[in-house]
Amino acid sequence: MDALMATGGFKTRKDTLEWALTEALRIATINKIVETPWTMEEAKAAVNPNYDVIAMRNMSPVTIKYSKTARSK
C-alpha cells in the first residue's frame, strides 16, 4: 500500500484503496469483454446506422486550448 501511495501520489490510504478498486473493476470488465466477444448482430446494434465515418473524417479538427489553472486542478 505504501509503495502504491508513493508511486501514485495518493495522500491517504482511502484514496489509494478507492483508486485500486476502481482500477481492478476496470481491468476485470475489460477482461470479461475480451473473453466474451460480441456477435455480429450485437456489434451492428451498437453502432448508429446513420453514423458516417467519412463525414467525420472530413470535419475540420477541433482546437482545444488548455489553461494552466484548469490543468492544475
Protein Blocks (a to p, Z undefined) as FASTA:
>chain_A
ZZmmmmnopabfklmmmmmmmmmmmmmmmmmmmmmccdfklmmmmpcfkbcfklmmmpcc
ddddddfklmmZZ
